[in-house]
Amino acid sequence: YTVKQAVAAGRETAWVEGYIIGYSATAQFKLISDNFSDHEASHNIVLADNILESDDKFMIPIDLGNGVQNIKDSLNLKDNTHLLYRKVKIHCFFTKVLQVIGGRPITDYELLPNE
């Protein structure tokens, strides 16, 4: 799925492919693309179909907290700031995360070459 397709699909397990454009630092979804020292930068990432996306409806937060530890260690932006704007494919269940459709738990991922 693209991010837009994943948001529309909801409540199923599938692959979603997009760019890591930041993380959300609050209980309500709010994109942050800087200040990766924040504790929340280690708990979730936000994907979009393009790196310039500004409409929340076309972003999907991915919860890193309820998955395999090595996936969390590999994808979080607090420890991996070089992954900002990197294309990734994530296998997860689409459900509510931060009050919007998101993904959790992650069962697999793949870093993709940027186009």
Secondary structure, 3 states (H helix, E strand, C coil): CEHHHHHHHCCCEEEEEEEEEEEECCCCCCEECCCCCCHHHHCEEEEECCCCCCCHHHEEEEECCCCCHHHHHHHCCCCCHHHCCCEEEEEEEEEEECCEEEEEEEEEEEECCCC
